[in-house]
Amino acid sequence: MPLIKVQSSVAATDSSVVESLLKSLSSKMAKHFGKPESYVMTAFEPDVKMTFGGTFDPVCYVEVKNIGKMTSEQTKSMSQDFCQEINEILGVPTNRIYIEFANAERSLWGWNGGTF
């Protein structure tokens, strides 16, 4: 169950822009992990009060979680891909985006009344 959650100080934009971002990230997540997109979850939280480097300029914090181990090659590729996408769609500079990658154990991820 790959998950990508984007929190940003950027104000809520047109819903079609947010939907475009979430659909694009969903497709990219599926490709990066080699999993069906039907397992991917995306989330976006706008208007989060955040600072980075002591300023309130546009910023994003992104969480990427997945069952299994992510390699350094995967995380580097995803970082480049997701930062570029967020920059193009939301206008947040890539040097103001932090991404946390977290591996999840199967027993610690619930779904459909059970765990993986």
Buried (B, 14 or more C-beta within 10 A) or exposed (E): BBBBBBBBBBEEBEEEEBEBBBEBBBEBBBBBBEBEBEBBBBEBEBEEEBEBEEEEEBBBBBBBBBBEEBEEEBBEBBBEBBBEBBBEBBEBBBEBBBBEBEEBEEEEBEEEEEEB
